């Protein structure tokens, strides 16, 4: 079936990022398979993460179908776009339905994007993760690809005002070697470790520091920032 919505949305996003001169760095794009199903498991630090996670798959020329809250699909503006891009609604009261839809997509050779922390991490570290990503990859027999984002929280994150017109913000997208799970309980701890390692490297190599104490909110506590400690 022709992709009538997704490619124009990607083109629009890239145009906006060029106008804002966002400094995008994508590393490890070769780890995303160019054909066949795969699950991308990405950390969650802001409301724009799905856009940057999707851009991480662009070097492999793949479109990512994200599992997202049902409420987004109910929005009068976002809903038609989400459906047009064939993303997968997650109804927490009927989770089996979304799982089956994601599994079918993987078996058709699609790439499915999952944020296994389930909610935004306000500590900007990788929270405890759910086993859904590993469960899907194991059931479909597809690679499980860890990914880490750093920088999008500066544009829009939980508890902070939107700064969507902010220019020159560096955005790091790091993609790790895929896992090939046979059982979800064996791979979920390893997935967490790999996501954490990618995020730690992205934070350490990030080319900017907060402008001062009033700007250190986007830095995790372990780096001297004022973000909440993990678990708070």
N, CA, C and O of each residue as an XYZ file, in Angstrom:
928
protein
N       0.841     -1.195      0.000
C       0.000      0.000      0.000
C       0.882      1.253      0.000
O       1.876      1.317      0.723
N       0.520      2.227     -0.798
C       1.314      3.442     -0.932
C       1.349      4.230      0.383
O       0.368      4.278      1.125
N       2.495      4.837      0.645
C       2.674      5.677      1.829
C       2.353      7.122      1.425
O       3.201      7.820      0.869
N       1.127      7.560      1.708
C       0.706      8.893      1.286
C       0.957      9.961      2.340
O       1.049     11.143      2.010
N       1.069      9.562      3.605
C       1.174     10.530      4.695
C       2.587     10.595      5.276
O       3.117     11.684      5.500
N       3.190      9.446      5.517
C       4.461      9.409      6.251
C       5.584     10.195      5.544
O       6.202     11.048      6.181
N       5.875      9.939      4.246
C       6.984     10.662      3.594
C       6.833     12.184      3.634
O       7.822     12.866      3.903
N       5.641     12.759      3.379
C       5.534     14.215      3.499
C       5.767     14.722      4.924
O       6.326     15.803      5.113
N       5.341     13.946      5.926
C       5.571     14.354      7.319
C       7.068     14.349      7.624
O       7.573     15.265      8.273
N       7.778     13.324      7.159
C       9.230     13.263      7.360
C       9.904     14.449      6.675
O      10.793     15.077      7.250
N       9.483     14.755      5.447
C      10.076     15.875      4.706
C       9.822     17.194      5.428
O      10.710     18.044      5.495
N       8.617     17.372      5.968
C       8.298     18.593      6.705
C       9.161     18.710      7.956
O       9.682     19.783      8.259
N       9.311     17.600      8.682
C      10.136     17.619      9.891
C      11.574     17.988      9.561
O      12.183     18.792     10.266
N      12.121     17.414      8.503
C      13.497     17.722      8.120
C      13.648     19.190      7.736
O      14.658     19.818      8.055
N      12.648     19.735      7.054
C      12.681     21.148      6.679
C      12.675     22.035      7.910
O      13.443     22.994      7.990
N      11.807     21.719      8.876
C      11.751     22.503     10.107
C      13.072     22.438     10.860
O      13.534     23.446     11.395
N      13.677     21.263     10.903
C      14.940     21.120     11.628
C      16.060     21.898     10.932
O      16.946     22.446     11.588
N      16.010     21.940      9.589
C      17.015     22.741      8.876
C      16.824     24.224      9.175
O      17.803     24.944      9.369
N      15.581     24.685      9.216
C      15.309     26.094      9.500
C      15.780     26.467     10.911
O      16.267     27.574     11.142
N      15.625     25.524     11.849
C      16.074     25.768     13.222
C      17.559     25.478     13.395
O      18.132     25.725     14.456
N      18.174     24.952     12.344
C      19.592     24.586     12.388
C      19.883     23.646     13.562
O      20.876     23.809     14.271
N      18.997     22.657     13.754
C      19.277     21.631     14.758
C      20.459     20.788     14.274
O      20.501     20.376     13.115
N      21.394     20.540     15.148
C      22.613     19.837     14.763
C      22.437     18.349     15.061
O      22.746     17.870     16.152
N      21.934     17.639     14.061
C      21.618     16.219     14.221
C      22.856     15.353     14.009
O      23.592     15.519     13.036
N      23.066     14.429     14.938
C      24.121     13.429     14.802
C      23.479     12.055     14.916
O      22.840     11.743     15.922
N      23.646     11.247     13.900
C      23.125      9.872     13.915
C      24.306      8.929     13.806
O      25.068      8.990     12.841
N      24.461      8.058     14.789
C      25.537      7.059     14.773
C      24.935      5.665     14.919
O      24.035      5.446     15.729
N      25.438      4.742     14.133
C      25.013      3.348     14.245
C      23.845      2.985     13.357
O      23.189      1.967     13.577
N      23.574      3.818     12.341
C      22.447      3.523     11.457
C      22.547      2.181     10.769
O      21.537      1.618     10.348
N      23.778      1.655     10.650
C      23.965      0.361      9.997
C      23.373     -0.789     10.805
O      23.226     -1.897     10.290
N      23.031     -0.531     12.074
C      22.478     -1.594     12.917
C      20.980     -1.809     12.682
O      20.410     -2.785     13.170
N      20.352     -0.915     11.948
C      18.932     -1.089     11.627
C      18.838     -1.836     10.304
O      19.352     -1.356      9.294
N      18.194     -3.000     10.285
C      18.144     -3.781      9.036
C      17.408     -3.038      7.932
O      16.405     -2.371      8.182
N      17.908     -3.156      6.723
C      17.290     -2.466      5.582
C      16.054     -3.180      5.062
O      15.254     -2.592      4.334
N      15.895     -4.432      5.426
C      14.699     -5.182      5.059
C      14.282     -6.030      6.246
O      15.090     -6.329      7.125
N      13.009     -6.415      6.265
C      12.507     -7.309      7.300
C      12.137     -6.590      8.578
O      12.428     -5.408      8.758
N      11.492     -7.325      9.457
C      11.002     -6.756     10.700
C      12.104     -6.478     11.697
O      13.156     -7.119     11.679
N      11.852     -5.515     12.569
C      12.776     -5.194     13.667
C      12.012     -4.376     14.689
O      11.056     -3.676     14.353
N      12.440     -4.469     15.939
C      11.895     -3.641     17.011
C      12.985     -2.671     17.442
O      14.097     -3.088     17.766
N      12.670     -1.378     17.445
C      13.579     -0.375     17.992
C      13.099     -0.041     19.403
O      11.932      0.295     19.606
N      13.999     -0.136     20.370
C      13.693      0.210     21.763
C      14.485      1.461     22.113
O      15.716      1.443     22.142
N      13.769      2.545     22.379
C      14.405      3.849     22.559
C      14.087      4.433     23.932
O      13.004      4.214     24.476
N      15.043      5.179     24.486
C      14.763      5.880     25.744
C      13.762      7.009     25.500
O      13.501      7.384     24.357
N      13.205      7.545     26.589
C      12.105      8.509     26.461
C      12.384      9.708     27.367
O      12.267      9.621     28.589
N      12.760     10.842     26.735
C      13.112     12.034     27.506
C      12.279     13.256     27.147
O      12.389     14.291     27.804
N      11.436     13.152     26.099
C      10.654     14.318     25.704
C       9.525     13.950     24.772
O       9.410     12.810     24.321
N       8.685     14.947     24.488
C       7.490     14.707     23.679
C       7.787     14.565     22.190
O       6.918     14.130     21.435
N       8.983     14.918     21.753
C       9.329     14.825     20.338
C      10.182     13.598     20.026
O      10.697     13.464     18.915
N      10.332     12.711     20.993
C      11.239     11.574     20.820
C      10.881     10.712     19.616
O      11.769     10.204     18.931
N       9.592     10.545     19.352
C       9.210      9.656     18.250
C       9.706     10.208     16.916
O      10.025      9.441     16.007
N       9.773     11.535     16.794
C      10.258     12.135     15.552
C      11.740     11.808     15.364
O      12.160     11.388     14.286
N      12.530     12.006     16.433
C      13.970     11.787     16.310
C      14.321     10.303     16.246
O      15.279      9.922     15.573
N      13.558      9.470     16.937
C      13.749      8.026     16.812
C      13.475      7.587     15.377
O      14.212      6.775     14.817
N      12.416      8.126     14.790
C      12.108      7.820     13.394
C      13.205      8.290     12.452
O      13.526      7.597     11.486
N      13.790      9.464     12.719
C      14.882      9.961     11.884
C      16.105      9.053     11.975
O      16.883      8.943     11.028
N      16.262      8.401     13.137
C      17.386      7.485     13.291
C      17.323      6.307     12.337
O      18.347      5.689     12.043
N      16.127      5.990     11.851
C      15.963      4.882     10.910
C      16.048      5.335      9.460
O      16.002      4.505      8.552
N      16.173      6.633      9.229
C      16.215      7.135      7.861
C      17.440      6.673      7.071
O      17.307      6.396      5.879
N      18.635      6.577      7.682
C      19.768      6.072      6.885
C      19.523      4.676      6.314
O      20.065      4.330      5.264
N      18.712      3.880      6.999
C      18.370      2.545      6.500
C      17.145      2.583      5.587
O      16.690      1.550      5.096
N      16.616      3.801      5.364
C      15.430      3.992      4.513
C      14.227      3.206      5.033
O      13.490      2.588      4.265
N      14.043      3.243      6.379
C      12.926      2.551      6.988
C      11.973      3.554      7.630
O      12.397      4.582      8.159
N      10.700      3.244      7.577
C       9.667      3.996      8.274
C       9.290      3.208      9.529
O       9.043      2.004      9.464
N       9.251      3.892     10.658
C       9.006      3.226     11.936
C       7.555      3.394     12.339
O       7.028      4.507     12.335
N       6.907      2.287     12.688
C       5.524      2.324     13.193
C       5.606      2.326     14.723
O       6.022      1.341     15.334
N       5.213      3.422     15.317
C       5.352      3.551     16.767
C       4.111      3.074     17.508
O       2.981      3.274     17.062
N       4.348      2.440     18.648
C       3.272      2.122     19.567
C       3.092      3.343     20.470
O       4.021      3.750     21.168
N       1.898      3.918     20.452
C       1.660      5.174     21.170
C       0.313      5.131     21.876
O      -0.577      4.363     21.510
N       0.186      5.967     22.889
C      -1.037      5.991     23.691
C      -2.272      6.270     22.841
O      -2.233      7.082     21.916
N      -3.354      5.594     23.162
C      -4.625      5.759     22.455
C      -5.068      7.223     22.449
O      -5.691      7.683     21.491
N      -4.746      7.952     23.520
C      -5.186      9.342     23.628
C      -4.670     10.205     22.485
O      -5.346     11.144     22.065
N      -3.481      9.898     21.977
C      -2.930     10.675     20.865
C      -3.768     10.467     19.613
O      -3.984     11.401     18.841
N      -4.236      9.250     19.415
C      -5.058      8.947     18.243
C      -6.427      9.603     18.342
O      -7.092      9.818     17.328
N      -6.847      9.919     19.552
C      -8.147     10.563     19.749
C      -8.076     12.072     19.516
O      -9.112     12.728     19.405
N      -6.869     12.628     19.440
C      -6.713     14.062     19.215
C      -7.145     14.432     17.797
O      -6.815     13.733     16.839
N      -7.876     15.519     17.671
C      -8.450     15.879     16.365
C      -7.386     16.221     15.329
O      -7.627     16.079     14.130
N      -6.213     16.670     15.772
C      -5.152     17.033     14.840
C      -4.141     15.895     14.665
O      -3.791     15.529     13.543
N      -3.681     15.346     15.786
C      -2.662     14.305     15.722
C      -3.231     12.971     15.250
O      -2.542     12.198     14.583
N      -4.496     12.701     15.600
C      -5.083     11.411     15.285
C      -5.024     11.029     13.819
O      -4.551      9.939     13.501
N      -5.487     11.887     12.906
C      -5.422     11.525     11.484
C      -4.000     11.282     10.995
O      -3.762     10.398     10.172
N      -3.061     12.066     11.504
C      -1.664     11.861     11.113
C      -1.142     10.519     11.622
O      -0.474      9.787     10.891
N      -1.451     10.203     12.883
C      -0.989      8.935     13.448
C      -1.547      7.744     12.670
O      -0.833      6.783     12.384
N      -2.825      7.824     12.337
C      -3.434      6.732     11.569
C      -2.862      6.681     10.151
O      -2.622      5.599      9.614
N      -2.644      7.848      9.550
C      -2.096      7.892      8.195
C      -0.684      7.335      8.124
O      -0.287      6.773      7.103
N       0.081      7.487      9.212
C       1.442      6.939      9.256
C       1.465      5.499      9.760
O       2.531      4.903      9.910
N       0.281      4.946     10.018
C       0.113      3.541     10.409
C       0.793      3.206     11.735
O       1.312      2.106     11.927
N       0.777      4.188     12.650
C       1.258      3.902     13.993
C       0.227      3.039     14.718
O      -0.891      2.859     14.235
N       0.603      2.518     15.860
C      -0.203      1.494     16.533
C      -0.723      2.037     17.855
O       0.070      2.319     18.754
N      -2.044      2.193     17.997
C      -2.587      2.704     19.262
C      -2.502      1.674     20.376
O      -2.748      0.485     20.169
N      -2.146      2.158     21.567
C      -2.044      1.284     22.739
C      -3.125      1.691     23.732
O      -3.073      2.767     24.327
N      -4.095      0.817     23.897
C      -5.156      1.011     24.885
C      -4.789      0.153     26.093
O      -4.780     -1.075     26.014
N      -4.486      0.815     27.212
C      -4.020      0.060     28.381
C      -5.088     -0.856     28.950
O      -4.782     -1.769     29.717
N      -6.336     -0.620     28.580
C      -7.415     -1.507     29.029
C      -7.547     -2.722     28.123
O      -8.182     -3.713     28.485
N      -6.942     -2.636     26.945
C      -7.042     -3.745     25.989
C      -5.688     -3.928     25.307
O      -5.579     -3.837     24.084
N      -4.664     -4.187     26.111
C      -3.302     -4.244     25.612
C      -3.042     -5.359     24.632
O      -2.152     -5.241     23.790
N      -3.805     -6.456     24.718
C      -3.572     -7.593     23.835
C      -3.803     -7.206     22.377
O      -3.102     -7.689     21.487
N      -4.772     -6.347     22.131
C      -5.078     -5.935     20.762
C      -3.902     -5.212     20.131
O      -3.547     -5.493     18.986
N      -3.285     -4.275     20.866
C      -2.147     -3.535     20.314
C      -0.947     -4.454     20.135
O      -0.189     -4.308     19.176
N      -0.769     -5.404     21.057
C       0.322     -6.367     20.928
C       0.156     -7.186     19.642
O       1.119     -7.381     18.900
N      -1.052     -7.657     19.383
C      -1.295     -8.454     18.181
C      -1.074     -7.626     16.915
O      -0.550     -8.132     15.922
N      -1.474     -6.356     16.951
C      -1.287     -5.487     15.783
C       0.202     -5.256     15.530
O       0.648     -5.285     14.383
N       0.970     -5.029     16.593
C       2.410     -4.824     16.441
C       3.089     -6.096     15.943
O       3.978     -6.039     15.095
N       2.672     -7.233     16.467
C       3.252     -8.505     16.049
C       2.976     -8.769     14.570
O       3.850     -9.240     13.843
N       1.763     -8.464     14.134
C       1.423     -8.640     12.718
C       2.272     -7.733     11.837
O       2.716     -8.142     10.764
N       2.498     -6.495     12.293
C       3.338     -5.570     11.529
C       4.761     -6.097     11.398
O       5.360     -6.021     10.325
N       5.300     -6.630     12.488
C       6.656     -7.185     12.443
C       6.739     -8.354     11.479
O       7.713     -8.482     10.737
N       5.737     -9.194     11.485
C       5.742    -10.362     10.605
C       5.551     -9.968      9.145
O       5.889    -10.737      8.245
N       5.009     -8.769      8.905
C       4.920     -8.240      7.536
C       6.241     -7.608      7.098
O       6.382     -7.194      5.948
N       7.206     -7.536      8.017
C       8.484     -6.935      7.680
C       8.609     -5.485      8.047
O       9.498     -4.799      7.544
N       7.725     -4.983      8.931
C       7.776     -3.588      9.353
C       8.762     -3.402     10.513
O       9.139     -4.354     11.196
N       9.166     -2.143     10.710
C       9.953     -1.768     11.884
C       9.001     -1.123     12.883
O       8.288     -0.177     12.546
N       8.988     -1.630     14.105
C       8.091     -1.127     15.153
C       8.939     -0.426     16.217
O       9.932     -0.974     16.695
N       8.532      0.790     16.577
C       9.234      1.550     17.598
C       8.534      1.494     18.938
O       7.319      1.676     19.018
N       9.295      1.241     19.992
C       8.753      1.097     21.348
C       9.585      1.951     22.302
O      10.810      2.008     22.192
N       8.908      2.610     23.237
C       9.578      3.306     24.330
C       9.349      2.467     25.592
O       8.350      2.661     26.284
N      10.260      1.540     25.899
C       9.985      0.550     26.948
C       9.922      1.104     28.362
O       9.499      0.400     29.279
N      10.339      2.369     28.562
C      10.158      2.978     29.879
C       8.700      3.343     30.119
O       8.288      3.556     31.259
N       7.916      3.414     29.038
C       6.467      3.689     29.056
C       6.141      5.162     29.285
O       5.177      5.664     28.707
N       6.904      5.863     30.100
C       6.670      7.288     30.335
C       8.005      8.031     30.238
O       9.076      7.425     30.267
N       7.911      9.350     30.124
C       9.111     10.179     30.041
C       9.906     10.073     31.341
O       9.345     10.160     32.433
N      11.201      9.887     31.209
C      12.091      9.856     32.365
C      12.519     11.280     32.699
O      13.306     11.882     31.969
N      12.008     11.811     33.785
C      12.357     13.178     34.170
C      13.749     13.276     34.778
O      14.279     14.375     34.943
N      14.338     12.141     35.109
C      15.718     12.134     35.600
C      16.717     12.157     34.444
O      17.910     12.379     34.653
N      16.226     11.925     33.220
C      17.057     11.858     32.015
C      18.088     10.742     32.097
O      19.170     10.833     31.519
N      17.736      9.690     32.824
C      18.458      8.428     32.801
C      17.438      7.365     32.390
O      16.238      7.639     32.363
N      17.900      6.167     32.074
C      16.975      5.116     31.648
C      16.308      4.499     32.867
O      16.970      3.906     33.719
N      14.988      4.646     32.939
C      14.220      4.072     34.037
C      14.138      2.550     33.882
O      14.647      1.979     32.918
N      13.490      1.918     34.847
C      13.160      0.492     34.699
C      12.315      0.333     33.449
O      11.413      1.133     33.199
N      12.601     -0.697     32.661
C      11.885     -0.861     31.404
C      10.947     -2.062     31.459
O      11.179     -3.031     32.182
N       9.882     -1.963     30.671
C       8.927     -3.065     30.532
C       9.498     -4.097     29.565
O      10.438     -3.811     28.823
N       8.928     -5.288     29.581
C       9.461     -6.357     28.738
C       8.755     -6.478     27.397
O       9.003     -7.428     26.655
N       7.867     -5.519     27.068
C       7.091     -5.635     25.833
C       7.937     -5.652     24.576
O       7.646     -6.410     23.651
N       8.988     -4.825     24.520
C       9.831     -4.784     23.325
C      10.508     -6.129     23.101
O      10.524     -6.647     21.984
N      11.069     -6.694     24.172
C      11.723     -7.995     24.057
C      10.720     -9.093     23.720
O      11.020    -10.017     22.963
N       9.534     -8.976     24.290
C       8.505     -9.994     24.035
C       8.089     -9.992     22.563
O       7.917    -11.048     21.953
N       7.930     -8.794     22.003
C       7.562     -8.690     20.588
C       8.664     -9.247     19.693
O       8.397    -10.023     18.775
N       9.906     -8.844     19.967
C      11.009     -9.293     19.122
C      11.167    -10.813     19.186
O      11.403    -11.460     18.165
N      11.038    -11.374     20.383
C      11.169    -12.823     20.531
C      10.044    -13.554     19.806
O      10.280    -14.559     19.135
N       8.819    -13.046     19.943
C       7.669    -13.715     19.318
C       7.727    -13.646     17.795
O       7.331    -14.592     17.114
N       8.225    -12.518     17.255
C       8.275    -12.362     15.804
C       9.569    -12.889     15.207
O       9.678    -13.028     13.988
N      10.564    -13.189     16.064
C      11.843    -13.659     15.558
C      12.611    -12.581     14.808
O      13.221    -12.855     13.775
N      12.584    -11.349     15.329
C      13.239    -10.228     14.650
C      14.273     -9.591     15.584
O      14.225     -9.811     16.794
N      15.202     -8.808     15.038
C      16.202     -8.140     15.884
C      15.567     -7.090     16.790
O      14.550     -6.484     16.455
N      16.192     -6.893     17.939
C      15.790     -5.868     18.911
C      16.927     -4.853     18.964
O      18.023     -5.164     19.431
N      16.664     -3.648     18.489
C      17.713     -2.645     18.295
C      17.613     -1.570     19.375
O      16.609     -0.861     19.434
N      18.633     -1.430     20.236
C      18.608     -0.363     21.245
C      18.974      0.989     20.635
O      19.809      1.075     19.735
N      18.337      2.033     21.140
C      18.605      3.389     20.653
C      18.571      4.343     21.836
O      17.837      4.125     22.800
N      19.370      5.404     21.757
C      19.343      6.442     22.785
C      19.316      7.811     22.132
O      20.029      8.069     21.162
N      18.485      8.680     22.675
C      18.390     10.063     22.231
C      18.910     10.974     23.327
O      18.747     10.695     24.515
N      19.537     12.066     22.916
C      19.924     13.099     23.869
C      19.834     14.453     23.174
O      20.338     14.629     22.064
N      19.190     15.402     23.837
C      18.994     16.734     23.290
C      17.546     17.120     23.085
O      17.204     18.282     23.304
N      16.657     16.191     22.667
C      15.265     16.583     22.440
C      14.561     17.142     23.671
O      13.606     17.908     23.536
N      15.017     16.771     24.878
C      14.379     17.284     26.091
C      14.511     18.796     26.197
O      13.713     19.436     26.883
N      15.487     19.368     25.544
C      15.689     20.818     25.584
C      14.617     21.557     24.784
O      14.400     22.751     24.988
N      13.949     20.846     23.875
C      12.898     21.455     23.061
C      11.524     21.351     23.714
O      10.740     22.301     23.696
N      11.241     20.169     24.297
C       9.914     19.981     24.906
C       9.924     18.697     25.722
O      10.083     17.601     25.185
N       9.752     18.853     27.018
C       9.692     17.688     27.884
C       8.685     17.919     28.995
O       8.128     19.009     29.127
N       8.462     16.919     29.767
C       7.452     16.960     30.828
C       7.840     17.978     31.905
O       8.970     17.993     32.396
N       6.872     18.824     32.256
C       7.093     19.778     33.330
C       7.857     21.027     32.945
O       8.173     21.851     33.804
N       8.161     21.181     31.654
C       8.893     22.347     31.184
C       8.138     22.998     30.028
O       7.446     22.298     29.288
N       8.249     24.310     29.850
C       7.570     24.957     28.718
C       8.186     24.520     27.391
O       9.366     24.180     27.319
N       7.368     24.537     26.352
C       7.870     24.215     25.018
C       8.835     25.296     24.547
O       8.618     26.488     24.762
N       9.904     24.846     23.901
C      10.882     25.782     23.326
C      11.140     25.348     21.881
O      12.283     25.134     21.476
N      10.059     25.224     21.121
C      10.141     24.651     19.783
C      10.800     25.581     18.779
O      11.140     25.158     17.674
N      10.985     26.845     19.150
C      11.658     27.773     18.242
C      13.138     27.957     18.584
O      13.812     28.820     18.021
N      13.631     27.140     19.506
C      15.030     27.242     19.912
C      15.932     26.747     18.778
O      15.701     25.683     18.205
N      16.946     27.523     18.471
C      17.811     27.207     17.337
C      19.132     26.594     17.792
O      19.562     26.758     18.934
N      19.758     25.882     16.857
C      21.126     25.360     16.991
C      21.277     24.295     18.086
O      22.391     24.059     18.553
N      20.196     23.657     18.499
C      20.295     22.649     19.561
C      20.895     21.357     18.990
O      20.382     20.836     18.000
N      21.953     20.836     19.583
C      22.470     19.536     19.139
C      21.520     18.405     19.553
O      21.027     18.383     20.681
N      21.272     17.483     18.644
C      20.444     16.305     18.909
C      21.268     15.068     18.568
O      21.709     14.902     17.431
N      21.472     14.208     19.550
C      22.260     12.992     19.344
C      21.346     11.778     19.277
O      20.469     11.597     20.122
N      21.563     10.949     18.257
C      20.799      9.715     18.067
C      21.813      8.592     17.919
O      22.496      8.496     16.900
N      21.910      7.746     18.935
C      22.886      6.653     18.938
C      22.148      5.317     18.867
O      21.201      5.072     19.614
N      22.597      4.471     17.967
C      21.948      3.182     17.728
C      22.961      2.073     17.986
O      24.077      2.109     17.468
N      22.567      1.092     18.786
C      23.480      0.029     19.164
C      23.276     -1.248     18.372
O      22.336     -1.372     17.587
N      24.170     -2.187     18.593
C      24.074     -3.482     17.927
C      22.802     -4.198     18.361
O      22.428     -4.143     19.532
N      22.139     -4.865     17.430
C      20.878     -5.534     17.772
C      21.072     -6.758     18.651
O      22.090     -7.448     18.589
N      20.073     -6.996     19.460
C      19.951     -8.241     20.209
C      19.042     -9.178     19.420
O      18.235     -8.735     18.603
N      19.181    -10.462     19.671
C      18.339    -11.453     18.980
C      17.702    -12.345     20.036
O      18.147    -13.471     20.257
N      16.659    -11.838     20.688
C      16.101    -12.550     21.848
C      15.356    -13.812     21.473
O      14.619    -13.854     20.488
N      15.564    -14.842     22.281
C      14.752    -16.049     22.186
C      13.689    -16.039     23.268
O      12.590    -16.562     23.086
N      14.042    -15.422     24.423
C      13.091    -15.288     25.530
C      13.241    -13.894     26.113
O      14.354    -13.391     26.266
N      12.106    -13.269     26.439
C      12.137    -11.882     26.886
C      12.840    -11.718     28.231
O      13.497    -10.703     28.464
N      12.709    -12.713     29.128
C      13.286    -12.562     30.456
C      14.811    -12.596     30.418
O      15.470    -12.105     31.334
N      15.371    -13.179     29.353
C      16.821    -13.248     29.232
C      17.410    -11.959     28.685
O      18.574    -11.658     28.952
N      16.640    -11.192     27.928
C      17.214    -10.072     27.195
C      16.851     -8.707     27.770
O      17.568     -7.740     27.515
N      15.771     -8.589     28.534
C      15.359     -7.274     29.024
C      16.437     -6.596     29.873
O      16.680     -5.406     29.671
N      17.099     -7.284     30.812
C      18.194     -6.622     31.553
C      19.333     -6.168     30.641
O      19.910     -5.100     30.849
N      19.655     -6.977     29.634
C      20.714     -6.602     28.698
C      20.296     -5.399     27.853
O      21.113     -4.526     27.561
N      19.025     -5.356     27.463
C      18.516     -4.205     26.713
C      18.650     -2.936     27.540
O      19.091     -1.904     27.035
N      18.273     -3.011     28.802
C      18.393     -1.846     29.694
C      19.853     -1.395     29.786
O      20.144     -0.200     29.737
N      20.758     -2.352     29.920
C      22.179     -2.015     30.032
C      22.687     -1.341     28.764
O      23.455     -0.382     28.835
N      22.263     -1.838     27.609
C      22.746     -1.269     26.342
C      22.153      0.122     26.112
O      22.858      1.025     25.663
N      20.878      0.299     26.412
C      20.272      1.622     26.277
C      20.964      2.617     27.208
O      21.240      3.752     26.819
N      21.239      2.190     28.428
C      21.898      3.061     29.403
C      23.304      3.441     28.938
O      23.717      4.593     29.071
N      24.038      2.464     28.392
C      25.389      2.740     27.915
C      25.379      3.729     26.753
O      26.220      4.626     26.688
N      24.435      3.564     25.843
C      24.321      4.498     24.718
C      23.985      5.900     25.204
O      24.556      6.883     24.731
N      23.051      5.988     26.154
C      22.659      7.296     26.672
C      23.818      7.959     27.415
O      24.061      9.154     27.249
N      24.528      7.190     28.229
C      25.665      7.744     28.967
C      26.716      8.292     28.004
O      27.287      9.357     28.240
N      26.965      7.562     26.920
C      27.945      8.042     25.931
C      27.450      9.299     25.237
O      28.219     10.235     25.020
N      26.154      9.326     24.883
C      25.600     10.514     24.234
C      25.716     11.732     25.146
O      26.019     12.831     24.683
N      25.477     11.538     26.435
C      25.577     12.643     27.397
C      27.022     13.103     27.549
O      27.290     14.303     27.601
N      27.952     12.155     27.619
C      29.359     12.498     27.814
C      29.938     13.227     26.607
O      30.795     14.099     26.754
N      29.465     12.864     25.408
C      30.019     13.437     24.184
C      29.229     14.646     23.679
O      29.575     15.223     22.648
N      28.188     15.027     24.388
C      27.335     16.124     23.930
C      28.156     17.413     23.843
O      28.911     17.718     24.766
N      28.023     18.169     22.760
C      28.918     19.310     22.539
C      28.562     20.591     23.284
O      29.280     21.582     23.152
N      27.477     20.607     24.063
C      27.113     21.815     24.793
C      26.909     21.516     26.269
O      26.590     20.393     26.662
N      27.103     22.551     27.072
C      26.831     22.488     28.504
C      25.776     23.539     28.836
O      25.591     24.480     28.064
N      25.077     23.404     29.970
C      24.117     24.436     30.363
C      24.788     25.811     30.433
O      25.958     25.936     30.796
N      24.005     26.846     30.070
C      24.532     28.208     30.062
C      24.806     28.732     31.465
O      25.564     29.690     31.623
N      24.212     28.132     32.475
C      24.403     28.555     33.855
C      23.465     27.776     34.751
O      22.750     26.893     34.277
N      23.454     28.093     36.070
C      22.598     27.346     37.007
C      21.123     27.337     36.628
O      20.434     26.349     36.885
N      20.625     28.399     36.028
C      19.204     28.444     35.650
C      18.908     27.558     34.448
O      17.746     27.286     34.144
N      19.950     27.111     33.767
C      19.774     26.325     32.545
C      20.170     24.865     32.729
O      20.171     24.101     31.763
N      20.508     24.461     33.964
C      21.007     23.093     34.148
C      19.905     22.069     34.383
O      20.188     20.927     34.747
N      18.651     22.465     34.179
C      17.520     21.564     34.393
C      17.564     20.368     33.451
O      17.047     19.303     33.788
N      18.182     20.526     32.257
C      18.173     19.446     31.259
C      19.332     18.471     31.430
O      19.498     17.551     30.629
N      20.131     18.674     32.472
C      21.256     17.791     32.730
C      20.921     16.867     33.904
O      20.373     17.328     34.905
N      21.241     15.563     33.800
C      20.923     14.648     34.905
C      21.726     14.980     36.157
O      22.785     15.604     36.085
N      21.208     14.556     37.299
C      21.844     14.871     38.574
C      23.258     14.321     38.645
O      24.136     14.959     39.226
N      23.498     13.143     38.063
C      24.819     12.538     38.189
C      25.892     13.347     37.443
O      27.088     13.160     37.669
N      25.446     14.256     36.543
C      26.369     15.128     35.829
C      26.389     16.535     36.415
O      26.967     17.452     35.832
N      25.746     16.697     37.584
C      25.721     18.002     38.226
C      24.532     18.866     37.859
O      24.473     20.031     38.253
N      23.580     18.320     37.112
C      22.399     19.061     36.724
C      21.326     19.030     37.797
O      21.468     18.352     38.814
N      20.257     19.766     37.563
C      19.182     19.858     38.562
C      17.975     18.981     38.219
O      16.921     19.121     38.839
N      18.114     18.070     37.232
C      17.039     17.107     36.989
C      16.879     16.229     38.225
O      17.851     16.009     38.947
N      15.668     15.721     38.486
C      15.464     14.879     39.671
C      16.330     13.624     39.642
O      16.679     13.119     38.575
N      16.664     13.137     40.813
C      17.373     11.877     40.926
C      16.478     10.742     40.393
O      15.256     10.841     40.495
N      17.046      9.688     39.840
C      16.232      8.545     39.402
C      15.374      8.016     40.543
O      15.837      7.900     41.678
N      14.128      7.698     40.236
C      13.216      7.148     41.221
C      12.435      8.187     42.004
O      11.542      7.845     42.778
N      12.769      9.456     41.805
C      12.030     10.504     42.530
C      10.768     10.881     41.758
O      10.009     11.744     42.200
